Amino acid sequence: MQVAVNRKNIKFLPDASRVIARFFYTDDERAINAIRFVLAMSDTEAKLVLNQVLRDYSLRHRNITKIFEKNFNRISHLFIQLNIETELLDFTQKILIGAYFTMEYSIDSAAFFNPSIIEHPDQTETGDHEKRVILSFRATGEGHISSIVFRTGVLDAHSNLTVEPVGKMLEEAEQIRRHIYDKESFRSKLDEMKSKNKELQPELILNHLNEKFTYNELRQSIETVRKSTHQAYDNKNLLNQITWLASSHYELEFSLDTHISERVIFPVSTNEKNGIEDARFVKFREDDGQVTYYATYTAYNGSSIMPKMIETKDFYHFNVMPINGEIAQNKGMALFPRKVNGQYAMLCRLDGFNNYIAYSDQISIWRKAKLLQKPRFPWEFIQIGNCGSPIETNEGWLVITHGVGPMREYAIGASLFDLQNPEIEIGRLKNPLLVPNAEEREGYVPNVVYSCGSMIHNEDLILPYAMSDYASTYATVNLRELLNELKNSEKN
């Protein structure tokens, strides 16, 4: 029996008009030349140029002069080379110089894909059997740099989604707070990561630091060690490991006057400079009933990947941290929505081929995993993986999966696992739940349907999914029909 899938007529498409104002910098020489040109302008000429810039861009960005001022401050060190005191510059000069170090970046001009869906923390002003939701997307723009963006909407009693109006003035976080590290806890973190090379000595770096230190102070210590005479200490692995651990921690704070559709989580640290990929959001409920929203995602620096985690309670303030441990090494980690038998539980794919399950006493440290699923059916012979966090039902843990088959076609499937022991597979669909149709198989990466997280609403599975890494949509599946098919799948 084929489970019925109801595709909905809603498309989330790339939009080149959605831009953020970002810092723009090439090199010191060009930057110094630009500063000199501006300072050589007369007051009248400078005001004329600035007024034109404000006329063209003030309607495209919230408080554009604040952005210009921030970017001016980022290059203020160059004025030392010019032997100029910045305090002597007037407001027009500072803001105009800042404008020359600002650029627009189109967040989702290339692709808008790999969605997940969760219940919104604010359920006010919704009707009976309605639910307000948040959808997250991987948005890709120039240079194929990926960020996380959001949409909100309301599901009605029949699982039809009404998308709420989308804000036009996109913003990165108003404040980015770098972590202040405690030497003892940092040393413990390094020990927890347990490099395989037992001869590594982090003390050579930590000895240069105070008991409390910042990320920049750590980088300075690393550079000191690099240039030191300790010839025996030439291990890039530890230096990279320490830099990775430090740069992976930061906090983002968005202004209260932004709509969630205007908040852009853009790459911040060096280990994710080429993209934040495939965020799997989940509403996590603690044992005491407290709710925290987590997302696991893949950070990409252009050559290697690393798993990281986002934590938020309100979608205004986000805490970003690394996922540590021996099994934190591949894509597709997905957190269970609650502890299982007193431990955090996570789906993961260690080898890029099979599905695994891991348990931990700490949400950011994962050491051991057990094989959970191998490819079994032709449509998943290349690999099997999850499509988001498990969903708790009365019949078991519902896991939406993806499989890769002939012609590298990605299809979406489903499996059911025991609630008490999620290592026990109750059933798995023999045929895909969803395969690319004629329209969905055309895109940036052909023949792919993919999801990063689903949810249950009333009696339906709400399944958002991407179409060939270009755009997104969603479908619904009757939950009872799906669970019955999964429970009976091993009998057929």
N, C-alpha and C positions, 0 to 999 in steps of 0.2 A: 504494500500500500504506500502511495506517495502522499506525504503530509501536505495539505493545501497551504500555499503561501499567497498572501494578499499584498501585492505590490501597491504602494500608494503613489499618487500623482503629485509628489512634491520633490523638487530638485533644489539642492544647495550647490550653486555654481560658483566658479572662480569669478572674482570681481576686481578688475584692475583699478577701479576708482577708490578702493579702500587702502589708504596710505598712512604711514606713520612718518614723523619727522625724526630722522636719526642723525647722529654725529657723523660728519664726513671729514676724512683726513687721508692724505696721500703720503706726504713726506715733509720734513722740516723745511727744506729749501722752498718748496712751493708755498707752504704755509706762511713763511716769513715774508715772501714776496707779496702775498695777498694782504698781509697786515700793513706792509709799507704803502701799498697802493691806497688802502682805505685812509690811513693817517695823512696821506698827502692831499686828500680831498678837502675842499673848502667846506665850511659848515653848511652852506646852502646846498652844495652838491650832495653831501652825505645825507642830509635830510630828504632830499628829492629821491635818491636811490632807495633809502629805507622806506619811505612812504609807498613807493611802488611795490616793494616786496610785501609790505603789510597789506596793501590793497589786494594783492594776488593770493596771499596765503592765509590771512587771518580767518577766512571763512572755512578753510580746510582743516584747521587745527585749533584746538582749545588752548588759548593763552600762548600764542606762538612766540611772543617776546620773552616769556619765561624760558622757553626751549632755547632761544638764541642766547640768552644770558648764561644758561647752564653750559652750552657748548663753548661760549667765550671763556668761561672759567676752566674748561678742560684744556685749553691751549695757552693759558696765562703764563705757563713756564717759559714760553718762547720769548716773552718780553724781557726776560733776563738777558738773553743773547742780544737783544736790540737795545739793552741798557735804557729801558723805558719803564717807569713806574705806572702800573695800571690804575692806581688811584687818581692819576692826573687826567685820565681819559673821561670824556663826558658820556652820558647815557647813550646818545645816538651813536657814537663811535663804537662803544662796547657791543651794542645790539647789532649793529651792521656787521661788525667783524664776526660775531657769532653766526649771522646768517650765511656767511661765506663758508662756515664749517658745519653746515646743516644740509641734509639732503632728504628727499622723499623716497621712501621704500614702499613698494606695492606688496602688501602682505600676502595676498592670495591671488595674484595675477596668473599664476601657472596652474595651481591645483587646489582643491578644497575637498579633502578626503579623510578616510580612516576615522569615522566618528565613533563616539561613545555617548551613552545617554544615562542620566541619573535623575532621581527625584530632586527638585529644587528645595532648598531649605525654607523658602517662603511659600506657603500654600494658602495664604490669605486671598480672598476674593476669587476663589474657585468654586464651581458648583458641585452638586452631587455627582459622584463617580467621575469627577474631573481631577486631573493632576497636572500641576505646573512642573516642567522638566527643564533641565539644562543639557544641551548637546555640546560636546567638545569636538573640535576638528583639528586635523593637521593641515595648516595653511602653508602653501609653498609659493614663493615669489622668485625674484631675480636671483640667479646663481643657485637655484634649487635649495635655498635656505628655508628650513621649516620652523614654524612657530605654532603655539597653541592658541586657538581663538574659540569663542563661545557663541551660541545662540540660545534663546529661550523660547518656550512655547507652552501651550496647554493642550493636553490630550483630553478629548471629550469622552463620554460614556461609551462611544463606539470606536475608540482608539484613533479617531481622526485628529491630526495635529494642526493647530492654528499657531503659526509662527508669530511671535510678538515683534513689533517694529524694531528694526536694526539701527543702532546709533551710527552716525557718520563720522564722528571725530575720534578716531582710534588713538590709543595711547599705550606706550610702554608704562611700566610701573613708575609711579611718581617718586618713590624712594627705593633704592636698592641698598640693603644693609649687609655688608660683609660680616661674616662671623668673627667674633673675638674668641680666640682659642685659649683654653687652659692647658698648660704644658703637660700636666699629668694625664688629663683625659685624652689629649692628642696622642701621647705616647701609648696609652692603652688602646686607642683606636688602631694605631699602627700594629700593635701586637695582635689585635683581633684579626687584622687582615692577613697576618702570618705569611710573609713572603717565603717562598720556597728556599731562597738563599739565606741560610742561617748566619752567614758572615756579615751581613749588612749591619751597619752601626748608625742608627738614626741620631745618636747622641752627638755626633760631629756637627749636625745641623742644629739640633735643639739646644746645645750648649751656648749658642750665640744669642739665644732668645730669653726674654724675661718670662716670668711665670704666666703672664697674660700677654698675648701677642696678636697682631693682625695678619691678614693674608699678605699684605705688602711687606711687612717685616719678615715674614717667613721667606718670601721670594728673595729678599736681600740676603738673608742667611744662606740660602741655597747658592746664590751667586758667589758669596764669599767662599763657600766650600769648593765650588767649581774652580775658582781661581787660586785656591790654596796650594800649598806644597805637598799635600797628602797624596802622593802618587798612588798609594795603594787604594785610595778611596776614589775609584773611577767607575762607579756603578750607576749607570743611568737609570736602571730599573728602580732603585730606591728613590732617587731624586724625582723621577716621574711619578712614583707612587705617592710621595709626600705632597707634591704639587697637585696631583689629582684629588687627593683627599681634602686638601684645603680649599681649592677652587670650587669644589662641588657643593659647599655649604653657602647658601645665601637666602635672604628674605626679600620678598617683593611686596610693596604696599601700593595699592591703587587708590586714586582719589575717590571720595565718596560721591562726587558728582558725575562719575562715569557710569554708563550703563554697562552691563556685563558683556554685551556684544562689542563694546569699544575697548575692552581690556585685552591686550596682546601680551602673551608670555613669550618674549623673544629671547634667543640665546644670550646668556650673560657670561658664563664662564668659558675658559679656553677649551675645556673638554667637550663643549657642545656648540662651538662656533659655527659649525656647518649645519646644525639643525637639532631641533627637539622633535623626536619622531614617535608617533603611535602611542599617545597617552591613553592609558586604560584607567578611566575614573571609576571609583566604587564608593558607595556610601557604606562606611564601616561603623558598626555599632559595638561599642565596648561592653564589657560584662555588666557595668553599672548603668547601661542605657545611653551613655553619652555618644553623640554622633560626630565623627570626623570624616571628611572626604579626602581620600587618597587617590593619587594617580601614579602608576609606574610608567616610565617612559624610557626611550633609548636616546642617549646623548651621542652625537656624532661630531667628530672633530676634523673630518676630511679623510682620515685613514683608519681610525679604529672607533669602536662603539663601546659604551658602558651604560649599564642600567642605573637609573636614578629614580627618586621618588619626590612627589609633591604632596604637601599636607596643607589643608585649609579647612576652616569651619564656616566661612562666610563668603568666599570667592572675592574678597577684597584684599586679604592678607594671605600670602602664600609662603610657606617654608619649604625650601628645596634642599635635599640632602642626598648623598650617595647611598647606594645599596652595596654593602660590603659582604665579603665572604667568598668562599671558593666557587660557589655556584652562580655568583653574580657576574656572568660573563657572556650572556647572549641576549637576543631580543625576546620579547614576548612574555615577560614576567607579569602575572596577574594575581592580585591579592584576593583571598576569600573575604566576604563581607563581614565576617566575625571570626573569633577564635574557634578552633576545632579541638575539642578535648584539651582545653587550656593553653593551646599554642596558636600562634599566628600560622596561617597556611598560605601557600603560594603555588600557583601553577608556573612552570617554566619549561624552557626548551634548551637543554645544555648542549646538545650535539647538532642542533639545526635539523633534526630528523624525527625525533620522538617527543612525546609529551611526558613531563616529569611532575612530581609533586614534592614540595619541601615544607618543613616545619621549623619554627624558630621561637625562642623565648623573647627575642628582640626583633622589632619590625624592620630594622635596617641592616641586620646581619644574618646571612643565610649560608650555612656550611654544607649541609648534606641534602641530597635529593634521591627520590626513588623513582624508578621507571613506572610510568602510569599507563601509557598507550603507545603502541607501535602502529604504523600504517597497516591496514588490513584489506581495504578495498581498492579497486583500481584507481579511483579518483583521488586517492591520498597516498599513492605509492612513493611519490617523491618526498613528501614530508607531511606531518600532521602537527598542528599547533592550536592554541586557544584563540578565540576571538573575544577576549575580555574575561572579566572576573566571573567565577561561578555564581549561579543564581539559586538561592535556597527555595525549594518547593516542598510540599508535604510528602512527595514521592522520592525526593533525593536532591542532590546537587545537579542542577542542569548546567551543562557546559556547552556553550556554542563553540564549535571548532572550525578550523579551516583545513582544507586538504589541497595538495598540489598533485595534479595528474598529468596525462599526456598533453603535449604542447604548452607545458607550464601553465595550465589553466587552474586558477584558484577557485575553489567552490567552498560553500559554507555548509557545515553539518552540525550534528548535535549528539551529545552523549549524556548519560545519566549515571550518577555515582551515589553510593550509599551515604546517608547523612552522618552516621556515626563513624564510619570508616570510609572516607572518600578515596581510598586506594582500591576499593571494590567497584568495578564497572558493572552496573546493572544492565545497561544496554547502549547500543550505538546504532545510529541510522546506517543502513546498508547503502542507501542512495543519498546524494546530497540534498539538503534542504533547499539550497539556492545555488543555481549556476548562472553564469552570465548569459543574458539573452542577447538578441541581435543588437539592441541599442547599447547595452551595458558593456559589451566586449570591445567597444571602440574607445580609445583613450590614450593617455600618456604611456601606460603599461597595459597592453591589450589582454583581454581574457581573464580579468581579475574582479572578483567581488570579495570584499573584506570588511570586517567590523572590528571595533575595539571595545565594544561593550553594549549589552542589551539590558532590558528590564521587563518586569511584569506589570501590566496595568489591567485591572479588572480580570478578565479571563483570557487576556492575550499576551503573547510574547511580542514586545516591541523591539524590532531588529533594525537599527540604522546600519547602513552599509555604504561603502564606496564603490564607485563604478570605474574600474580600470585606472585607478590612481588619478582621476581627473575631477569628478564631481561626486556628490553623495545624495542618497535618498533614504527611504525606510520602507519596511514591510511589516505586516503583522501575521502572526501564526496563532491559531487557537491552541491554548496551552494544554487543555485536556486531551485534545487529539494528539498533540506531540508527545505528551508523557505516556499515553497509552501505547503509541507506536514504539517508543523507546523501551517500555517494559516488556513488550511482546517481541522485540527485535531478535532476541536470542533464541526464540522458539521457532521462528520461521526459517 
